Amino acid sequence: MKRGLNSLDIKLIAVMFMTIDHIGSTFYHSMGFSWLRMLGRIAAPLFLFVVINSAHHVNSKLRFAVKLYIAHVIVCIITLLCSTVFVDIFGNILQFSILSTFSYTVLLVWIIENIIYGIKNKEPGKTIAFGCAMAGIIIVPIVCRVVFPSEILAIIIPDILTIEYTPIFVIMGIIWYFTDNKVIQSMVLVIFSFISLIGSYFVNTQARFMFRAYFSHIQFWMILAIFFMLLYNGERGKNVKKFFYIYYPVHYLILEALSNIIN
């Protein structure tokens, strides 16, 4: 066994920080500065880091992306039911799922790899087909959201502009995949963290600004994930992925119910 942290270790650390973040969000309902929300910023990049490294080893990236998408839909439908049918218990739960962000990232990585393969092997048909697929995957959901605004449709067809942590997170994940080096990946995280911090000043001076959730001074603290990324030893660890899919919605619903009772 190598020294350092394997994928399971990093996921467990991410779960801890995610729980801290959700305690902050459910009981304080703000993205303003707080130690809970600051520490919570560590979770998402760690989960993305594990997803990206997993994408290098799965037999089918497309199947992996579909599994993440299905998990996203299930989580969102559960939270939607709880916030409507059981609103007295859970209150009005904000619909969210970072799983759609991960699904988009893996799916676009798969498409880009096929485009690169088509270019290298001089297969213009394949390059064009996957290029069109990428355009469709990005554009069609956006058009659907504008033309047919619906909460259910937004769950089933999430668009890249409104996913959790914004498409900027997807771009960071794609860069991580194609660098495949934890030192370079850590440097990329530092760059994207400072982009978030610098962007927060523009958000404060502009009445309208896209991706306000990402361009926030609190989001800058995702930079702290670098310490755990650099300790990654490349090993997978024990496979307990079902635990994470279950824990993700269950812990949040418990926190929402407790918050609703207390408030």
Backbone torsions as a table, in degrees:
resi	resn	phi	psi	omega
1	MET	NA	127.8	-179.2
2	LYS	-74.9	152.4	174.5
3	ARG	-73.2	152.4	-179.8
4	GLY	111.2	-161.0	-176.8
5	LEU	-109.7	131.5	172.9
6	ASN	-90.1	-178.7	-176.8
7	SER	-60.5	-40.2	179.3
8	LEU	-64.1	-42.5	178.6
9	ASP	-58.8	-45.2	-178.4
10	ILE	-66.0	-39.6	178.0
11	LYS	-64.2	-39.9	179.0
12	LEU	-66.3	-38.8	176.1
13	ILE	-64.7	-41.7	178.5
14	ALA	-63.2	-39.1	177.9
15	VAL	-61.1	-42.0	179.5
16	MET	-60.8	-47.8	-179.1
17	PHE	-70.6	-32.5	175.9
18	MET	-63.2	-42.6	179.4
19	THR	-63.7	-42.2	176.7
20	ILE	-59.8	-43.6	179.9
21	ASP	-62.9	-43.5	-177.7
22	HIS	-72.5	-27.6	171.7
23	ILE	-63.5	-42.0	177.6
24	GLY	-65.2	-41.1	-176.5
25	SER	-74.4	-35.2	-177.7
26	THR	-79.5	-31.7	-176.9
27	PHE	-98.7	-15.9	-179.8
28	TYR	-119.3	-18.3	173.1
29	HIS	50.3	48.6	-178.8
30	SER	-155.4	148.4	171.9
31	MET	-99.2	9.5	175.6
32	GLY	-66.5	171.6	-174.2
33	PHE	-66.1	128.8	169.8
34	SER	-156.7	152.2	-178.3
35	TRP	-63.8	-33.4	179.8
36	LEU	-65.5	-47.1	-179.0
37	ARG	-69.3	-34.7	178.8
38	MET	-63.4	-49.0	178.2
39	LEU	-64.6	-33.4	-179.8
40	GLY	-64.1	-22.2	179.8
41	ARG	-65.7	-16.2	-178.8
42	ILE	-72.2	-28.3	-171.1
43	ALA	-63.4	-54.2	-172.7
44	ALA	-58.6	-48.6	178.4
45	PRO	-63.3	-30.7	177.4
46	LEU	-68.6	-42.8	176.2
47	PHE	-62.2	-43.2	179.0
48	LEU	-62.8	-39.9	178.5
49	PHE	-59.7	-43.5	179.1
50	VAL	-68.0	-41.5	179.2
51	VAL	-61.0	-45.0	-179.4
52	ILE	-63.3	-43.4	179.0
53	ASN	-68.7	-33.0	175.9
54	SER	-66.3	-35.7	-178.7
55	ALA	-61.9	-23.8	178.7
56	HIS	-74.0	-18.0	-171.6
57	HIS	-116.8	-10.2	-178.9
58	VAL	-72.6	154.0	178.6
59	ASN	-70.9	-32.9	-179.0
60	SER	-140.8	114.0	177.7
61	LYS	-66.7	-33.9	178.8
62	LEU	-63.1	-45.4	178.4
63	ARG	-63.4	-38.6	178.4
64	PHE	-62.8	-44.4	179.3
65	ALA	-63.8	-39.8	179.4
66	VAL	-65.3	-41.0	178.1
67	LYS	-61.6	-41.6	177.7
68	LEU	-65.2	-38.6	178.5
69	TYR	-64.9	-45.6	179.6
70	ILE	-61.2	-42.2	177.6
71	ALA	-62.0	-39.5	176.8
72	HIS	-59.3	-48.7	-178.8
73	VAL	-61.2	-45.3	-179.5
74	ILE	-61.4	-46.2	179.8
75	VAL	-60.5	-45.2	-177.7
76	CYS	-67.4	-39.3	178.9
77	ILE	-65.9	-40.2	177.9
78	ILE	-61.6	-47.0	-179.4
79	THR	-68.4	-33.3	177.1
80	LEU	-65.7	-43.8	177.6
81	LEU	-62.6	-41.8	-179.1
82	CYS	-65.8	-33.6	-178.3
83	SER	-85.7	-5.3	178.0
84	THR	-115.7	-60.8	-178.8
85	VAL	-68.7	-39.3	-177.7
86	PHE	-114.2	40.9	-176.6
87	VAL	-61.9	-30.3	179.5
88	ASP	-66.2	-27.1	-179.2
89	ILE	-88.8	-46.9	-171.5
90	PHE	-101.6	-15.3	-176.1
91	GLY	75.4	-167.2	179.5
92	ASN	-87.1	101.2	-177.1
93	ILE	-84.7	131.2	175.8
94	LEU	-70.2	126.6	-179.5
95	GLN	-72.9	126.7	178.3
96	PHE	-160.1	157.1	172.7
97	SER	-169.3	113.8	178.9
98	ILE	-72.1	-11.6	179.6
99	LEU	-62.3	-31.4	177.3
100	SER	-67.0	-34.2	176.7
101	THR	-64.3	-43.6	178.9
102	PHE	-66.1	-40.0	-180.0
103	SER	-62.6	-45.7	177.5
104	TYR	-59.6	-42.4	-177.3
105	THR	-62.1	-49.7	-179.0
106	VAL	-65.9	-40.2	-179.4
107	LEU	-63.5	-44.4	179.9
108	LEU	-69.2	-33.5	174.6
109	VAL	-61.0	-44.9	179.5
110	TRP	-61.1	-43.1	-179.8
111	ILE	-66.8	-45.8	-179.4
112	ILE	-61.5	-40.7	177.3
113	GLU	-59.5	-41.4	179.7
114	ASN	-69.6	-34.1	176.1
115	ILE	-65.4	-45.4	178.8
116	ILE	-61.8	-41.7	178.3
117	TYR	-61.5	-43.7	-180.0
118	GLY	-63.1	-38.9	179.4
119	ILE	-68.7	-45.6	-178.3
120	LYS	-64.1	-37.0	-177.0
121	ASN	-97.7	13.0	176.5
122	LYS	52.4	52.2	176.0
123	GLU	-116.1	81.2	-175.2
124	PRO	-60.6	-32.1	179.6
125	GLY	-61.8	-45.4	180.0
126	LYS	-67.1	-41.1	179.9
127	THR	-62.0	-45.6	-179.3
128	ILE	-66.6	-42.9	-178.1
129	ALA	-60.5	-46.4	-179.6
130	PHE	-74.5	-29.0	174.2
131	GLY	-64.2	-43.1	177.1
132	CYS	-66.0	-37.8	178.3
133	ALA	-61.8	-42.1	178.7
134	MET	-62.9	-45.2	179.7
135	ALA	-61.5	-42.2	-179.5
136	GLY	-65.8	-42.7	-179.0
137	ILE	-63.3	-31.7	180.0
138	ILE	-83.7	-44.8	-171.5
139	ILE	-80.8	-46.0	-174.5
140	VAL	-56.2	-48.4	178.5
141	PRO	-61.0	-34.8	179.0
142	ILE	-65.6	-44.2	179.1
143	VAL	-63.3	-42.9	178.8
144	CYS	-59.8	-40.4	-179.8
145	ARG	-65.9	-37.2	-178.9
146	VAL	-75.3	-43.8	-175.8
147	VAL	-79.9	-39.9	-177.5
148	PHE	-123.3	71.6	-179.1
149	PRO	-64.9	115.6	-177.4
150	SER	-156.0	137.1	-179.8
151	GLU	-65.4	-40.2	178.9
152	ILE	-64.7	-45.1	-179.4
153	LEU	-64.6	-35.6	178.5
154	ALA	-65.5	-29.9	177.1
155	ILE	-74.2	-46.2	-176.1
156	ILE	-72.5	-37.0	-179.7
157	ILE	-124.4	75.3	-179.8
158	PRO	-67.3	136.3	179.2
159	ASP	-100.1	150.4	-170.4
160	ILE	-67.1	-20.4	-178.8
161	LEU	-78.1	-21.4	-175.3
162	THR	-118.0	9.6	178.9
163	ILE	-68.6	161.2	178.8
164	GLU	-59.4	135.9	178.8
165	TYR	67.7	9.2	171.6
166	THR	66.4	165.6	179.1
167	PRO	-65.1	-13.7	177.7
168	ILE	-63.4	-35.6	176.7
169	PHE	-65.7	-38.0	178.3
170	VAL	-63.0	-43.3	178.8
171	ILE	-61.2	-42.7	178.4
172	MET	-61.7	-42.2	179.0
173	GLY	-63.6	-39.2	178.5
174	ILE	-65.2	-42.7	177.4
175	ILE	-62.3	-42.8	177.4
176	TRP	-56.8	-43.6	-177.0
177	TYR	-61.1	-46.1	-173.3
178	PHE	-83.1	-9.1	172.0
179	THR	-89.1	-43.8	175.7
180	ASP	51.3	44.4	177.1
181	ASN	-147.4	120.9	-170.7
182	LYS	-64.3	-28.5	178.3
183	VAL	-70.3	-47.3	178.4
184	ILE	-65.6	-41.0	177.8
185	GLN	-60.0	-38.3	178.0
186	SER	-65.9	-39.7	177.3
187	MET	-63.9	-38.9	177.2
188	VAL	-63.2	-41.0	177.5
189	LEU	-60.1	-42.3	178.6
190	VAL	-60.4	-44.4	-180.0
191	ILE	-61.7	-47.4	-178.5
192	PHE	-68.5	-29.1	176.8
193	SER	-66.8	-42.9	179.5
194	PHE	-72.1	-30.3	173.9
195	ILE	-61.6	-40.9	177.7
196	SER	-62.4	-44.4	-178.5
197	LEU	-66.1	-47.0	179.7
198	ILE	-64.2	-41.4	179.4
199	GLY	-63.8	-28.3	-178.8
200	SER	-62.8	-29.6	179.2
201	TYR	-71.3	-34.2	176.2
202	PHE	-69.6	-37.3	178.4
203	VAL	-61.9	-39.3	-178.7
204	ASN	-68.8	-20.7	-178.2
205	THR	-104.8	-7.2	-178.7
206	GLN	-114.7	134.4	179.5
207	ALA	-68.6	-35.5	179.4
208	ARG	-122.7	129.6	-178.7
209	PHE	-156.9	129.7	-179.4
210	MET	-73.6	153.1	174.2
211	PHE	59.6	45.5	-179.4
212	ARG	-62.2	-30.3	-179.4
213	ALA	-64.9	-32.6	179.7
214	TYR	-83.6	-43.4	-178.8
215	PHE	-83.2	74.3	-178.4
216	SER	-137.4	140.8	-178.9
217	HIS	-61.6	-26.9	179.6
218	ILE	-72.8	-30.3	-179.0
219	GLN	-68.4	-23.4	178.7
220	PHE	-54.8	-30.0	-173.6
221	TRP	-73.9	1.7	170.5
222	MET	-64.3	-15.1	178.0
223	ILE	-57.9	-24.4	-179.0
224	LEU	-67.4	-16.2	177.9
225	ALA	-65.8	-16.6	-176.6
226	ILE	-58.4	-34.5	-177.4
227	PHE	-64.5	-37.0	-180.0
228	PHE	-79.2	-34.8	178.0
229	MET	-62.7	-40.6	-178.3
230	LEU	-70.4	-18.6	178.6
231	LEU	-89.5	-2.2	-179.2
232	TYR	-63.1	129.5	-176.8
233	ASN	-102.5	4.5	176.3
234	GLY	85.0	-2.7	-179.5
235	GLU	-92.8	154.0	-175.3
236	ARG	-80.8	-44.5	-174.7
237	GLY	83.7	-178.6	-178.0
238	LYS	-65.0	142.0	-179.0
239	ASN	-88.5	103.0	177.6
240	VAL	-131.2	40.3	-173.2
241	LYS	-61.8	-27.5	179.3
242	LYS	-62.4	-33.2	178.6
243	PHE	-58.5	-43.7	-175.9
244	PHE	-69.8	-38.8	178.4
245	TYR	-65.6	-32.5	179.2
246	ILE	-80.1	-44.5	-176.4
247	TYR	-63.4	-37.1	-175.1
248	TYR	-52.1	-56.9	179.8
249	PRO	-79.1	-34.9	-173.0
250	VAL	-64.9	-46.4	-177.8
251	HIS	-64.4	-35.6	-178.6
252	TYR	-69.2	-39.9	178.8
253	LEU	-65.8	-38.3	177.8
254	ILE	-63.4	-43.7	179.5
255	LEU	-64.8	-40.5	179.1
256	GLU	-64.6	-40.9	179.3
257	ALA	-64.4	-43.2	178.7
258	LEU	-64.2	-42.0	179.1
259	SER	-63.1	-40.5	-179.7
260	ASN	-65.7	-38.0	178.9
261	ILE	-67.8	-45.7	-177.9
262	ILE	-65.7	-40.0	-177.2
263	ASN	-83.4	NA	NA
